[in-house]
Amino acid sequence: MGNKSNFKPLKIGNLKLNTNVMLAPMAGITDTVLRQIVRKYAKTALLATEMISSEALKISGKHSICDYEEAEKPLIFQISGHKPDLMAESAVKLEKKADIIDINMGCPVGKIVKNFDGSKLMTDLKLASSIIEAVKNSVKKPVSIKCRLGWDCNTKNYIEFAKMAEDAGADALIVHGRTRSQMYSGQADWQAIGEIKNIIKIPVIANGDIDSPQKAEQCLEITNCDGIAVGRAVLGNPFIINQIEHYLKTEEILAEQTLKEKLADALLHCQMEMNYKGKIQGIKFMRKFFVQYIKGIRGACHYREKLVKVDSLNELKNIFDEIICNV
């Protein structure tokens, strides 16, 4: 454990990175604001946008989800959809902004799969292949695929899917170690991700249940993957990407943030969202994050009730001051 030689910089297509850690794309979570806060600490990690609907991009021509700052790079733009031509069009529109184009074939949410998007594409390998080929042929930037292990426990087709993706021209595979039916329950199957790594030559990035530097290292040792993707662990803890990246490069475990430092990030996060989305929408959007920033503290339930109703920055500051004084 803690072997520095395990760190190998990712190379995806023609893109060379000085990291093997990425922020996983999460709808409603990984917007430009959160990415900027992650980047404040993690200087080289690969970041990812929220899922961008190819249908929405066609209708509007522009979408706020596509907003970004140069400081966020290297940056993956993730697109979703089930129409090869439209997915290719979306990739072309985003190519100048993106370092990598990622195709979502892993989202398990009902409203996504009912349109035959996301993880539903794992049930139709011919269509999935057509989408990958269409996107790959339309852009010069590397193309990655985000997937799961299959639709459910009876249809785990991750080996077949991985071979198909590689044959269709994908430059990398980002694999969440659960099936669609599992959603986010149970444990991620890192052994299965390791099986994928063993049978394809393109880089494989492991995703699922990586919430500490030690877990990141353990996942890399079990899967032999080229990198890891961190998702839900970043909620209320944008510092975690830096902790993991630093440990994999140096074997040194950075100290956890103090409560004061965490709440300072929460306040900054809120201020930036209010500037970006507007005062009312910004603070409403942030309510789901506040409860994550105070997770595990004494009296969290009491403060949670206040934070889910907070509607001004001054009120938020007062609650945070109370927490710091009393915890």
C-alpha positions in Angstrom: 0.0 0.0 0.0 1.1 3.6 -0.6 3.5 2.7 -3.4 4.3 5.8 -5.3 5.2 3.8 -8.4 1.4 2.9 -8.7 0.9 6.5 -9.9 0.8 6.6 -13.7 -0.4 9.7 -15.5 -3.4 9.1 -17.7 -3.1 9.2 -21.5 -6.5 9.2 -23.2 -6.3 9.3 -27.0 -3.9 12.1 -27.9 -4.3 13.8 -24.5 -1.6 13.4 -21.9 -2.6 14.3 -18.3 -0.6 14.8 -15.1 -3.2 12.9 -13.1 -5.0 9.6 -12.7 -7.9 11.1 -10.8 -11.1 12.6 -12.2 -14.3 14.2 -10.9 -17.2 12.1 -12.2 -20.0 13.9 -14.0 -23.1 14.2 -11.9 -26.3 15.8 -13.1 -27.4 18.8 -10.9 -24.1 18.6 -9.1 -20.9 19.2 -11.1 -21.7 22.6 -12.5 -19.1 25.2 -13.3 -19.2 26.6 -9.7 -18.5 23.3 -8.0 -15.8 22.5 -10.6 -14.1 25.8 -9.8 -14.1 25.1 -6.1 -12.6 21.6 -6.7 -10.0 23.2 -8.9 -9.0 25.6 -6.1 -7.5 22.6 -4.4 -6.9 19.9 -7.1 -4.7 21.6 -9.7 -4.3 18.8 -12.2 -7.3 16.5 -11.7 -9.6 15.9 -14.7 -13.0 17.5 -14.2 -16.3 16.7 -15.8 -19.4 18.7 -16.7 -23.0 17.7 -15.8 -24.7 15.5 -18.4 -25.7 17.6 -21.5 -28.7 16.5 -23.4 -28.1 16.3 -27.2 -31.8 17.1 -27.7 -31.7 20.2 -25.5 -28.5 21.4 -27.2 -30.2 21.1 -30.6 -33.3 23.1 -29.4 -31.4 25.9 -27.7 -28.2 25.9 -29.7 -26.6 26.9 -26.3 -27.1 25.5 -22.8 -26.0 26.9 -19.5 -24.7 23.5 -18.5 -22.0 24.1 -21.2 -20.7 27.2 -19.2 -17.1 26.8 -18.0 -14.0 28.8 -17.0 -10.6 28.1 -18.6 -9.2 27.4 -15.1 -11.4 24.3 -14.9 -9.4 22.5 -17.7 -8.6 19.7 -18.3 -12.3 19.2 -18.7 -14.6 16.5 -20.0 -17.9 17.5 -21.6 -20.5 14.7 -21.2 -23.3 14.3 -23.7 -26.4 12.1 -23.6 -28.9 10.8 -26.1 -29.7 7.9 -28.4 -29.6 9.3 -31.9 -26.2 8.9 -33.5 -26.4 11.9 -35.8 -27.6 14.2 -33.1 -25.0 13.0 -30.7 -22.3 13.7 -33.3 -23.7 17.2 -33.9 -23.5 17.8 -30.1 -20.0 16.6 -30.0 -19.0 19.0 -32.8 -20.6 21.9 -31.0 -18.7 21.2 -27.8 -15.4 20.2 -29.3 -13.7 23.6 -29.0 -14.5 23.7 -25.3 -13.8 20.1 -24.4 -10.5 18.3 -23.8 -12.5 15.0 -23.9 -16.1 14.2 -25.1 -17.8 11.6 -22.9 -20.8 9.7 -24.0 -23.3 8.9 -21.1 -24.3 5.2 -21.2 -24.5 4.8 -17.5 -27.1 7.2 -16.0 -29.7 5.0 -14.2 -32.4 7.7 -13.6 -35.9 6.8 -14.8 -36.6 9.9 -16.9 -33.3 9.3 -18.7 -33.6 5.6 -19.4 -37.3 5.9 -20.5 -36.0 7.8 -23.5 -33.5 5.1 -24.3 -30.6 7.2 -23.0 -28.0 6.6 -20.4 -27.7 3.0 -19.1 -30.5 1.8 -21.3 -28.1 1.9 -24.2 -26.3 -1.0 -22.6 -29.2 -3.2 -23.7 -28.7 -2.4 -27.4 -25.0 -2.8 -28.3 -25.7 -2.2 -32.0 -27.1 1.2 -31.3 -24.5 2.0 -28.7 -21.8 1.1 -31.2 -23.4 3.4 -33.8 -23.4 6.3 -31.4 -19.7 5.8 -30.5 -18.7 5.6 -34.1 -20.7 8.6 -35.1 -19.2 10.8 -32.3 -15.7 9.5 -32.8 -15.8 10.2 -36.5 -17.1 13.7 -36.0 -14.4 15.1 -33.7 -10.7 15.1 -33.2 -10.8 15.2 -29.4 -10.6 11.9 -27.5 -14.0 10.2 -26.8 -14.7 8.3 -23.6 -17.7 6.2 -22.6 -19.3 6.3 -19.1 -21.1 3.0 -18.4 -22.2 0.5 -15.7 -21.9 -3.3 -15.4 -25.2 -3.9 -17.2 -28.9 -3.4 -16.9 -29.5 -5.7 -13.9 -27.9 -8.7 -12.2 -29.3 -11.1 -14.9 -27.9 -9.1 -17.8 -24.4 -8.1 -16.8 -22.9 -7.6 -20.2 -19.9 -5.4 -19.3 -17.3 -7.6 -21.0 -19.2 -7.6 -24.3 -20.0 -3.9 -23.9 -16.3 -3.0 -23.3 -15.1 -4.9 -26.3 -17.8 -3.3 -28.4 -16.8 0.2 -27.2 -13.1 -0.4 -27.9 -13.9 -1.8 -31.4 -16.2 1.2 -32.1 -13.3 3.6 -31.5 -13.7 4.7 -27.8 -10.5 6.1 -26.4 -11.3 5.2 -22.7 -14.0 3.6 -20.6 -15.2 5.1 -17.2 -17.0 2.2 -15.4 -19.3 2.5 -12.4 -19.2 -0.8 -10.7 -23.0 -1.3 -10.3 -25.8 -2.3 -12.6 -28.6 0.1 -13.5 -31.1 -1.7 -11.2 -28.7 -1.3 -8.3 -28.8 2.5 -8.7 -26.4 3.5 -5.9 -27.2 0.7 -3.5 -25.0 -2.1 -2.4 -21.3 -2.1 -3.0 -19.5 -1.3 -6.2 -17.9 -4.4 -7.8 -14.3 -3.4 -8.3 -13.4 -7.0 -9.3 -15.8 -6.7 -12.3 -14.1 -3.5 -13.3 -10.8 -5.3 -13.1 -12.1 -7.9 -15.5 -12.8 -5.2 -18.0 -9.3 -3.8 -17.6 -7.9 -7.2 -18.4 -9.7 -7.6 -21.7 -9.3 -4.3 -23.4 -6.3 -2.1 -24.3 -7.8 1.3 -24.0 -7.6 3.1 -20.5 -10.2 2.1 -18.0 -11.2 4.4 -15.1 -12.9 2.9 -12.1 -15.9 4.6 -10.4 -18.0 3.7 -7.4 -17.5 3.9 -3.6 -14.2 5.8 -3.8 -14.4 8.2 -0.8 -10.9 8.4 0.6 -7.3 8.3 -0.5 -7.0 4.7 0.9 -10.1 3.6 -1.0 -8.7 5.1 -4.2 -5.4 3.2 -3.7 -7.3 0.0 -2.9 -9.5 0.3 -6.0 -6.4 0.8 -8.2 -4.7 -2.2 -6.7 -7.8 -4.5 -7.1 -8.7 -3.3 -10.6 -5.3 -2.5 -12.0 -7.2 0.4 -13.7 -5.5 3.5 -15.3 -7.4 5.9 -13.1 -10.3 6.5 -10.7 -13.3 8.7 -10.8 -14.8 10.3 -7.7 -18.5 11.1 -7.6 -20.7 11.4 -4.5 -17.8 11.7 -2.1 -17.3 15.3 -3.4 -20.7 16.3 -2.0 -20.0 18.6 0.9 -16.2 17.9 0.5 -14.8 19.4 -2.7 -11.3 19.0 -1.0 -11.5 15.2 -1.4 -10.3 15.2 -5.0 -7.1 17.0 -4.0 -6.6 14.6 -1.0 -6.8 11.6 -3.3 -4.7 13.0 -6.0 -2.0 14.1 -3.6 -1.9 10.8 -1.9 -1.6 8.8 -5.1 1.3 11.0 -6.2 3.2 11.4 -3.0 2.0 8.7 -0.5 1.3 11.6 1.9 -2.2 11.9 3.5 -3.3 15.5 3.8 -5.0 16.5 7.0 -8.8 16.7 6.9 -10.3 20.2 6.6 -11.5 21.7 9.8 -15.2 22.4 10.2 -14.4 26.1 9.8 -12.6 25.5 6.5 -15.5 23.3 5.3 -18.1 25.9 6.1 -15.9 28.6 4.4 -16.1 26.4 1.2 -19.9 26.1 1.7 -20.2 29.9 2.0 -18.0 30.4 -1.1 -20.0 27.8 -3.0 -23.2 29.6 -2.1 -21.9 33.0 -3.0 -20.7 31.8 -6.4 -24.0 30.0 -7.2 -25.9 33.1 -6.3 -23.8 35.2 -8.6 -24.1 32.6 -11.3 -27.8 31.6 -11.0 -29.2 34.7 -9.3 -29.8 35.3 -5.6 -33.0 33.4 -5.1 -32.3 30.4 -7.4 -28.7 30.2 -6.3 -29.5 29.7 -2.6 -32.4 27.4 -3.3 -30.1 25.2 -5.4 -27.5 25.2 -2.6 -29.9 23.8 0.1 -29.1 20.2 -1.0 -25.4 20.9 -0.5 -25.6 22.5 2.9 -26.8 19.3 4.6 -23.7 17.6 3.0 -21.3 20.2 4.3 -22.4 19.6 7.9 -22.8 15.8 7.6 -21.5 14.0 10.7 -21.3 17.0 13.1 -22.9 17.0 16.5 -26.5 18.3 16.3 -26.5 18.1 12.5 -30.3 17.3 12.5 -31.1 20.5 14.3 -29.0 22.6 11.8 -30.3 20.7 8.8 -33.8 21.9 9.5 -32.6 25.5 9.4 -30.4 25.1 6.4 -33.1 23.5 4.1 -35.1 26.7 4.6 -32.4 29.3 4.5 -33.1 32.1 2.0 -30.4 34.7 2.5 -26.6 34.9 2.7 -26.8 36.7 6.1 -29.0 34.0 7.5 -26.6 31.3 6.2 -23.6 33.1 7.8 -25.4 33.3 11.2 -26.2 29.6 11.1 -22.6 28.8 10.2 -21.4 31.0 13.0 -23.7 29.2 15.4 -22.4 25.8 14.3 -18.7 26.9 14.7 -19.4 28.2 18.2 -21.4 25.2 19.4 -19.7 22.2 17.8 
